[in-house]
């Protein structure tokens, strides 16, 4: 029978991996939807908001890929995940960057839509 601490250490990388895969899916879906519906707006204002939005979604994808790669390397080479304070700092920092970039991209898209619809 495995201990709860062992189950936590084996399930955490799987959950983190799935979390960042889903964030990549959200980012790519947002990019596709923006590209599809951009022609909906006639003579749009604040075009810079769309550029900002697409840049931040792409940065979020890159950040997620880096985090996924670091998760794979960490688990594969060391057999553990987040065992040292340095690893935990990298994981938390990467998480904040990836989600922060996604939220900034989303906020700039919402600002663009609000400016052009009202």
Secondary structure, DSSP 8 states (H G I E B T S, - for coil): ---HHHHHHHHHHHHHHHHHHHHHHHHHHHHHHHHHHGGGSSS-S-HHHHHHHHHHHHHHHHHHHHHHHHHHHIIIIIS-SS-SHHHHHHHHHHHHHHHHHHHHHHHHHHHHHHHHH-
